[in-house]
């Protein structure tokens, strides 16, 4: 996969304590009886702020 020109992906942690998110994600996985393969990516989407921006060329 090659990077595209004009596409920017920003990944930064949110302003929430990671220990709190980890505890809540673990409790949700136990409560909903979800496997770790589902709980871990969902927890990462909650903890990380992911922004994808596309810059357009001006002619």
Order of alpha helices (4+ residues) and beta strands (2+ residues): beta-alpha-alpha-beta
